[in-house]
Amino acid sequence: MAFRSCRHFRNSRIGANVELIGTAADIADTMQEWFECEGADGYNVMPANMPTGLHDFIEHVVPELRRRGLFRLAYAGKTLRDHRGLATPADAAAAQAEGVATGY
């Protein structure tokens, strides 16, 4: 998608709750477009019907997103740091030196 289209797309969606209706491919197309335009880095799925709507999303949309390489099959590690490919500091002092919060 062209930069101008992405910019317009992103600006038109700020703060918007969008309802996606269509086939699994239609929904995956929209989610892919948002992701590729950096308009989304995650999604909150709120189906109209529970649990059938969530089941439908998992059974139909998720496989389509996986086929496109947009939905992981497994996590890279056990921690968020592992998932992001970040090195683990040797100790708390090293973490503070890197500017990483270590306390609550």
C-alpha positions in Angstrom: 0.0 0.0 0.0 1.3 3.5 -0.8 2.5 5.8 1.9 -0.2 8.3 1.3 -2.9 5.6 1.5 -1.4 4.3 4.7 -1.2 7.7 6.3 -4.9 8.4 5.4 -5.9 5.0 6.6 -4.1 5.4 9.9 -5.4 8.9 10.6 -9.0 7.8 9.8 -8.8 5.0 12.4 -7.4 6.8 15.5 -9.5 6.0 18.5 -12.1 4.1 16.4 -13.8 1.0 17.4 -14.3 -0.8 14.1 -16.7 -3.7 13.5 -15.5 -6.2 10.9 -18.1 -8.2 9.1 -17.5 -10.6 6.2 -15.8 -13.8 5.3 -12.7 -15.0 7.1 -10.6 -13.7 4.1 -12.4 -10.3 4.2 -11.6 -9.9 7.9 -8.0 -11.1 7.5 -7.6 -8.6 4.6 -8.6 -5.7 6.8 -6.4 -6.9 9.7 -3.5 -7.4 7.3 -4.0 -3.9 5.9 -3.9 -2.3 9.4 -0.8 -4.3 10.4 1.1 -3.4 7.2 0.2 0.3 7.5 1.4 0.1 11.1 -2.1 1.0 12.2 -2.2 -1.9 14.7 0.2 -3.9 16.7 -2.4 -6.1 18.3 -6.2 -6.6 18.4 -9.0 -6.9 20.9 -11.4 -9.4 19.5 -14.9 -8.8 20.9 -17.4 -11.1 19.1 -21.1 -10.2 19.1 -22.0 -13.7 20.4 -20.1 -15.7 23.0 -18.8 -18.3 22.8 -19.8 -19.0 19.2 -18.4 -15.8 17.8 -15.0 -16.4 19.4 -15.0 -20.0 18.2 -15.8 -18.9 14.6 -12.9 -16.3 14.8 -10.5 -19.0 16.0 -11.7 -21.6 13.6 -11.8 -19.4 10.5 -9.9 -16.2 10.7 -6.9 -17.3 12.7 -6.0 -20.0 10.2 -6.2 -17.4 7.4 -4.0 -15.1 9.3 -1.5 -17.9 10.0 -1.5 -18.8 6.3 -0.5 -15.2 5.6 2.3 -15.3 8.2 0.5 -12.8 10.4 -0.4 -15.0 13.4 2.3 -16.9 15.2 2.2 -20.6 15.8 4.3 -20.5 18.9 6.1 -18.1 21.1 9.9 -17.7 20.8 10.6 -18.1 24.5 9.1 -18.0 28.0 9.3 -14.2 28.6 8.5 -11.0 26.8 12.2 -10.3 26.6 12.6 -13.7 24.8 9.7 -12.9 22.4 11.3 -9.6 21.4 14.8 -11.1 21.0 16.3 -9.0 23.8 19.4 -10.1 25.7 18.9 -10.9 29.4 21.0 -8.6 31.7 23.5 -10.4 33.9 22.1 -8.8 37.0 19.9 -5.9 38.3 22.8 -3.4 38.2 23.3 -4.2 34.5 19.6 -3.8 33.9 19.7 -0.4 35.6 22.7 0.6 33.5 20.7 -0.3 30.4 17.8 1.8 31.7 15.5 -1.2 32.2 13.0 -1.0 35.1 13.6 -3.8 37.6 11.3 -3.0 40.4 7.6 -2.4 40.8 
